[in-house]
């Protein structure tokens, strides 16, 4: 499938990639910090949340780019 060259489509893809790569670790950090406060184990859930957020953001980005390029 040939994708037409549209600068707005490229900007949308770029913003989606940036939001996934930044939003995943941020959400993981906030959730991890909240869980640390609930269970009183200070850096444990924060670190786990950040790592899980980076993994989820990377996975989402790879999935998005594969869908955009037509690869499976």
HURAVEN-V665081 format. One line per field, one symbol per residue. ss: DSSP state (h for helix, s for strand, l for the rest). phi: phi as a letter, one per 20 degrees, with the letter a starting at -180 (. if undefined). burial: # if it has 9 or more other C-alpha atoms within 8 Angstrom, else .. A space follows every 50 residues. Layout:
ss=???
phi=???
burial=???
This chain:
ss=llllllhhhhhhhhhhhhhhhhhhhhhhhhhhhhhhhhhllhhhhhhhhh hhhhhhhhhhhhhhhhhhhlll
phi=.eefecfffffffffffffffeffffffffffffffffdlcgefffffff ffffffffffffffffffenfc
burial=................#..##############.###....#.####### ########.##..#.##.....
